[in-house]
Amino acid sequence: MKKLLHSFLVISYEAVMRLLFSFPRYRIFNCFKSSFLRLQGATIGRRVIFYPGVWIAPGRKLQIGDDVDLALDVTLTTTGGVTIGDRTLIGYRTQILSANHAIPQGKDRIFDIPHEKKPVNIGSDVWIGANCIILPGVTIGDGAVIGAGSVVTKSVKPYCVVAGVPARVLYKRD
Protein backbone atom coordinates (compact mmCIF):
# COMPACT_ATOMS: atom_id res chain seq x y z
CA MET A 1 0.00 0.00 0.00
CA LYS A 2 2.83 2.42 0.91
CA LYS A 3 4.52 1.78 -2.44
CA LEU A 4 1.25 2.45 -4.29
CA LEU A 5 0.76 5.73 -2.44
CA HIS A 6 4.33 6.80 -3.17
CA SER A 7 3.90 5.95 -6.84
CA PHE A 8 0.62 7.90 -6.99
CA LEU A 9 2.23 10.97 -5.39
CA VAL A 10 5.23 10.90 -7.74
CA ILE A 11 3.04 10.57 -10.83
CA SER A 12 0.72 13.32 -9.58
CA TYR A 13 3.70 15.63 -9.00
CA GLU A 14 4.91 14.90 -12.53
CA ALA A 15 1.47 15.66 -14.00
CA VAL A 16 1.18 18.99 -12.16
CA MET A 17 4.78 19.89 -13.07
CA ARG A 18 4.19 19.12 -16.75
CA LEU A 19 0.97 21.14 -16.86
CA LEU A 20 2.24 24.16 -14.92
CA PHE A 21 5.56 24.35 -16.75
CA SER A 22 3.86 24.15 -20.16
CA PHE A 23 2.54 27.71 -19.70
CA PRO A 24 4.34 30.58 -21.47
CA ARG A 25 6.92 32.71 -19.70
CA TYR A 26 4.60 35.56 -18.75
CA ARG A 27 5.48 37.07 -15.37
CA ILE A 28 2.29 35.77 -13.70
CA PHE A 29 2.99 32.18 -14.79
CA ASN A 30 6.62 32.47 -13.65
CA CYS A 31 5.29 33.51 -10.22
CA PHE A 32 3.10 30.38 -10.12
CA LYS A 33 6.03 28.20 -11.21
CA SER A 34 8.30 29.71 -8.54
CA SER A 35 5.62 29.23 -5.87
CA PHE A 36 5.13 25.59 -6.88
CA LEU A 37 8.87 24.96 -6.51
CA ARG A 38 8.97 26.75 -3.14
CA LEU A 39 6.23 24.39 -1.93
CA GLN A 40 8.61 21.54 -2.76
CA GLY A 41 11.35 23.13 -0.61
CA ALA A 42 13.25 25.05 -3.29
CA THR A 43 14.70 28.52 -2.82
CA ILE A 44 13.84 30.67 -5.85
CA GLY A 45 15.11 34.21 -6.36
CA ARG A 46 13.39 37.19 -7.95
CA ARG A 47 12.62 37.56 -11.64
CA VAL A 48 13.47 33.96 -12.57
CA ILE A 49 12.25 33.12 -16.07
CA PHE A 50 11.00 29.61 -16.79
CA TYR A 51 10.37 28.97 -20.47
CA PRO A 52 7.80 26.31 -21.39
CA GLY A 53 8.93 22.72 -21.03
CA VAL A 54 11.34 23.23 -18.11
CA TRP A 55 11.44 20.02 -16.05
CA ILE A 56 12.62 20.10 -12.44
CA ALA A 57 12.42 16.96 -10.34
CA PRO A 58 11.95 16.52 -7.52
CA GLY A 59 12.12 20.25 -6.73
CA ARG A 60 13.72 20.10 -3.31
CA LYS A 61 17.45 20.74 -2.83
CA LEU A 62 17.25 23.51 -5.44
CA GLN A 63 18.52 27.07 -5.03
CA ILE A 64 18.12 29.57 -7.87
CA GLY A 65 19.36 33.15 -7.56
CA ASP A 66 17.88 36.36 -8.95
CA ASP A 67 17.44 37.06 -12.69
CA VAL A 68 18.12 33.48 -13.82
CA ASP A 69 16.84 32.42 -17.25
CA LEU A 70 15.95 28.76 -17.84
CA ALA A 71 15.29 28.36 -21.57
CA LEU A 72 12.95 25.99 -23.40
CA ASP A 73 13.08 22.32 -22.30
CA VAL A 74 15.80 22.69 -19.64
CA THR A 75 15.94 19.66 -17.32
CA LEU A 76 17.20 19.72 -13.72
CA THR A 77 17.43 16.70 -11.44
CA THR A 78 17.85 18.01 -7.91
CA THR A 79 18.16 14.96 -5.64
CA GLY A 80 21.89 15.61 -5.20
CA GLY A 81 21.37 19.36 -4.87
CA VAL A 82 21.56 22.12 -7.50
CA THR A 83 22.58 25.73 -6.84
CA ILE A 84 22.43 28.37 -9.57
CA GLY A 85 23.80 31.87 -8.95
CA ASP A 86 22.39 35.26 -9.95
CA ARG A 87 22.14 36.41 -13.60
CA THR A 88 22.83 32.98 -15.08
CA LEU A 89 21.58 31.97 -18.53
CA ILE A 90 20.84 28.30 -19.22
CA GLY A 91 20.31 27.46 -22.89
CA TYR A 92 17.68 25.40 -24.66
CA ARG A 93 17.47 21.69 -23.84
CA THR A 94 20.35 21.79 -21.34
CA GLN A 95 20.38 19.05 -18.71
CA ILE A 96 21.76 19.66 -15.22
CA LEU A 97 22.00 16.32 -13.43
CA SER A 98 22.80 15.97 -9.74
CA ALA A 99 22.14 12.23 -9.66
CA ASN A 100 23.02 9.39 -11.97
CA HIS A 101 22.94 5.61 -12.03
CA ALA A 102 26.01 3.96 -10.56
CA ILE A 103 27.83 1.29 -12.56
CA PRO A 104 27.44 -2.06 -10.81
CA GLN A 105 30.37 -4.23 -9.79
CA GLY A 106 31.03 -7.26 -11.97
CA LYS A 107 27.86 -8.62 -13.51
CA ASP A 108 25.41 -7.27 -10.93
CA ARG A 109 22.08 -6.16 -12.36
CA ILE A 110 22.06 -2.53 -13.48
CA PHE A 111 18.38 -2.18 -12.59
CA ASP A 112 19.08 -2.84 -8.87
CA ILE A 113 21.89 -0.29 -8.40
CA PRO A 114 20.95 2.92 -6.56
CA HIS A 115 21.71 6.43 -7.83
CA GLU A 116 24.86 8.31 -6.95
CA LYS A 117 23.98 11.82 -5.79
CA LYS A 118 26.44 14.73 -5.99
CA PRO A 119 25.69 18.46 -5.84
CA VAL A 120 25.99 20.74 -8.87
CA ASN A 121 27.00 24.34 -8.18
CA ILE A 122 26.75 27.01 -10.86
CA GLY A 123 28.07 30.47 -10.07
CA SER A 124 26.75 33.91 -10.95
CA ASP A 125 26.91 35.49 -14.42
CA VAL A 126 27.37 32.09 -16.07
CA TRP A 127 26.22 31.38 -19.62
CA ILE A 128 25.48 27.75 -20.45
CA GLY A 129 24.78 27.30 -24.16
CA ALA A 130 22.09 25.13 -25.73
CA ASN A 131 22.07 21.34 -25.48
CA CYS A 132 24.71 21.08 -22.74
CA ILE A 133 24.91 18.33 -20.16
CA ILE A 134 26.25 19.16 -16.70
CA LEU A 135 27.06 15.98 -14.76
CA PRO A 136 26.79 15.35 -10.99
CA GLY A 137 29.50 16.82 -8.78
CA VAL A 138 30.45 19.65 -11.15
CA THR A 139 31.06 23.23 -10.00
CA ILE A 140 31.01 26.01 -12.59
CA GLY A 141 32.69 29.20 -11.39
CA ASP A 142 31.39 32.76 -11.70
CA GLY A 143 31.52 34.27 -15.17
CA ALA A 144 32.22 30.99 -16.97
CA VAL A 145 30.85 30.26 -20.45
CA ILE A 146 29.92 26.72 -21.53
CA GLY A 147 29.78 26.30 -25.33
CA ALA A 148 26.69 24.80 -26.93
CA GLY A 149 26.57 21.01 -27.02
CA SER A 150 29.23 20.56 -24.33
CA VAL A 151 29.31 17.75 -21.80
CA VAL A 152 30.78 19.08 -18.56
CA THR A 153 32.34 16.21 -16.61
CA LYS A 154 34.76 18.24 -14.45
CA SER A 155 34.54 21.52 -12.58
CA VAL A 156 35.14 24.78 -14.47
CA LYS A 157 37.14 27.62 -12.95
CA PRO A 158 35.71 31.16 -12.85
CA TYR A 159 35.76 33.16 -16.10
CA CYS A 160 36.85 30.19 -18.24
CA VAL A 161 35.29 29.47 -21.61
CA VAL A 162 34.91 25.73 -22.18
CA ALA A 163 33.46 23.62 -24.98
CA GLY A 164 33.45 20.10 -26.35
CA VAL A 165 32.75 16.52 -25.37
CA PRO A 166 34.10 16.31 -22.78
CA ALA A 167 34.32 20.07 -22.20
CA ARG A 168 37.84 21.51 -22.20
CA VAL A 169 39.10 25.00 -21.46
CA LEU A 170 39.42 27.13 -24.61
CA TYR A 171 40.58 30.31 -22.88
CA LYS A 172 40.11 32.46 -19.79
CA ARG A 173 38.10 35.68 -19.99
CA ASP A 174 40.23 38.72 -19.11
Secondary structure in CASP SS format (residue, H / E / C, confidence):
PFRMAT SS
TARGET T0000
AUTHOR 0000-0000-0000
METHOD secondary structure of the structure
MODEL  1
M C 1.00
K H 1.00
K H 1.00
L H 1.00
L H 1.00
H H 1.00
S H 1.00
F H 1.00
L H 1.00
V H 1.00
I H 1.00
S H 1.00
Y H 1.00
E H 1.00
A H 1.00
V H 1.00
M H 1.00
R H 1.00
L H 1.00
L H 1.00
F C 1.00
S C 1.00
F C 1.00
P C 1.00
R C 1.00
Y C 1.00
R H 1.00
I H 1.00
F H 1.00
N H 1.00
C H 1.00
F H 1.00
K H 1.00
S H 1.00
S H 1.00
F H 1.00
L H 1.00
R H 1.00
L H 1.00
Q C 1.00
G C 1.00
A C 1.00
T E 1.00
I E 1.00
G C 1.00
R C 1.00
R C 1.00
V C 1.00
I E 1.00
F E 1.00
Y C 1.00
P C 1.00
G C 1.00
V C 1.00
W E 1.00
I E 1.00
A E 1.00
P C 1.00
G C 1.00
R C 1.00
K C 1.00
L E 1.00
Q E 1.00
I E 1.00
G C 1.00
D C 1.00
D C 1.00
V C 1.00
D E 1.00
L E 1.00
A C 1.00
L C 1.00
D C 1.00
V C 1.00
T E 1.00
L E 1.00
T E 1.00
T C 1.00
T C 1.00
G C 1.00
G C 1.00
V E 1.00
T E 1.00
I E 1.00
G C 1.00
D C 1.00
R C 1.00
T C 1.00
L E 1.00
I E 1.00
G C 1.00
Y C 1.00
R C 1.00
T C 1.00
Q E 1.00
I E 1.00
L E 1.00
S C 1.00
A E 1.00
N E 1.00
H E 1.00
A C 1.00
I C 1.00
P C 1.00
Q C 1.00
G C 1.00
K C 1.00
D C 1.00
R C 1.00
I H 1.00
F H 1.00
D H 1.00
I C 1.00
P C 1.00
H E 1.00
E E 1.00
K E 1.00
K C 1.00
P C 1.00
V E 1.00
N E 1.00
I E 1.00
G C 1.00
S C 1.00
D C 1.00
V C 1.00
W E 1.00
I E 1.00
G C 1.00
A C 1.00
N C 1.00
C C 1.00
I E 1.00
I E 1.00
L C 1.00
P C 1.00
G C 1.00
V C 1.00
T E 1.00
I E 1.00
G C 1.00
D C 1.00
G C 1.00
A C 1.00
V E 1.00
I E 1.00
G C 1.00
A C 1.00
G C 1.00
S C 1.00
V E 1.00
V E 1.00
T C 1.00
K C 1.00
S C 1.00
V E 1.00
K C 1.00
P C 1.00
Y C 1.00
C E 1.00
V E 1.00
V E 1.00
A E 1.00
G C 1.00
V C 1.00
P C 1.00
A C 1.00
R E 1.00
V E 1.00
L E 1.00
Y E 1.00
K E 1.00
R C 1.00
D C 1.00
END
